[in-house]
Amino acid sequence: MSITKGFAKFGSRFAFEFFLETMHGPMIEGLRQYLSSISVEDIPAMVRNEKFPSIDKLDFSFIGENIQHIERISLLRMVEFIAEARPDLMGVIQNLGGEGAAYMAKLRQYLLDHVKSIEFKPEGDMVLATCDECKRQWPVPREKAESINECPFCHHKADEKKEPEESEES
């Protein structure tokens, strides 16, 4: 691994950890509100029937242009976040053993799929950037729009040229 790639990997990891640290409070509060209507008694049936809490109450506004970091949140971290937001619910899920673990993995994927499908509307002096490769969009500050060089979803680089296909020689 080259030094440049090593620094890039470190920088990416640092950005992710910085995002989690700075957004920790809003994420926990968002989860607490998201899970507020669920009682401890509801959990076993929800796990058994793979029923997830309604996403209508989940606020993703804190994500902004950091959506690529949400996909990096591991199952273990998500469990920790839910345990901090609603320890009573996480206790019941953990007591369900393997069934509870499988439910948490499916809940994580359900939330990620929803986040990926959200159509973010830019606020203030924001614009939507669109990837030429995967066609996904994300909000960015207008002044940073010209400097975007990589898609946070597919990681396609803006200045990346596709290698020409080799022509067949007769």
N, C-alpha and C positions, 0 to 999 in steps of 0.2 A: 504494500500500500504506500502510495507516495505521501509525502508530508502534506501536500495541498489537500489530498483526499482525506487524510487524517484530521486536519484542521476543520475541513468542511463537516465531517462526521461529528467532531467534537462540538462545533458551532451549532449544528442542527440539534444535537442532544441537549446542549445548554439552553437553546431557545425553547425546546420542549419543557424542560424542567423550570425555566423561568416563567413560561406561560402557566404551568400548573401552580406554581407558587403565587403568582400575582392574581390568578383567577380562582384560587382555592376557596376563598370566602363566598364569592358569587356562585360558584359551582355547588358548594354544600347547601347554601340557602335555596338555590334553584331546585336541588334534589329534595330538600325538606318540603318545599311547597308542592313539588310534583307528587310526592308520596303522602301528603297530608290527609288525603281522603281514604287511605287504606288502613284498615285495622289489622291487628295481629291475627284475629280470627279469620280474616279474608285470605291470608297467605297460603295455607295448605291447598285450598281449592284452586287458587290462582296458579300455583306451581303444578298441580296435578293436571289442570286443563290448559296449561301454557297460555294463560291470559295475562296480558301486560297492562299496566296502568295507562289510562288515556293520555295521549300526547298533547291534547288540547291545552293543558295547564303548564306544559314544559316550556320555559323561556330560554331560547338559545341566543338572545341578543348579546350576551357577554362574549360570544365566540368571535364575532366580527370577522376580520381577515385571518384569524388563527385556526380556521377549520381543519387544516392539515394536521394540527396537533391533537385534535379530538380523536382521530383515527388511531393514534398511538397509545391511547389510554388502555392499559392492559386490563384483563379481567380481574386480577388481584387488586389493582388500584381502584377499579370501579367498586369492588366489594368493600374496600376501605372507605371510600367516599360515602357509600350507602350506609355503612356501619356508623359513620360519624353523623350523618344526617338523621338516620332513624335506626338506632341500635336495636330497638325492640323488634323491628321487622327483620333485620339481618340475623338476629338470634334465632328466630323461627326458621328462616331459610336454611341456616347452617345446621339446625337440628334435623332437617329433612335429608341430610347426607348427600348421596350422589344425585338424587332427584333435584335437590336444591341447587347443587353445583351446575347441573345441566341447565336448569332454569336461568341461572345467572348468566351463563354463556349465551343463551338465546336472547335474554333481555339486552345484553350488551350489543349483540348483532342487530337487534330490532332498533335500538336507539341510534346506532351508527348508520343504519340504512335510512332512518328518518332524517338524521342530520344531513346526509348526502343529498336527500331529495328536497331539502328546504330551498326555497327561492328567496335568497336574501335581497332585501330592498335597501339600496344605499340611502343613508341618512346624511344630512348636512352636506359637506363638500366631498362626497364619496361618489365613485363611479363603479360600474360592474366590469370586471376584467373577464375576458372569455379566452379559454385555451383553444388554440387552433387545432390541437390534436384530439382532445377528448370532448371538447365543446362545453365543458362545465364552466360555471360562472362563480365569482366570489367578489365581495366588495373590497375596494381599496381606496385610500385617500387619493383625491384627484392629482395632487402633486407627486405621488409615487407611481402613478399609472404608467408613465413612460419608462420607468426603470425596472418594471417587472421582466424577469428573464427566465422564470421557471414556474410551471403550473404546480400548485400545492397538492393536486390530486394525482395526476399521472407522472409528474416530475419531468415533463417534456420541457426542454430548454428552448427558448424563443429563437436563439441563434443557431440551433442544431439543424444541420442539413441532413436530409436522408441520403444515405450512400446510394449512388446510382447502381442500378442492377447491371450485372455483367452481361454483355451481349454475347450471343452465341456466335462463334466463328465457324465458318464452313470449311 
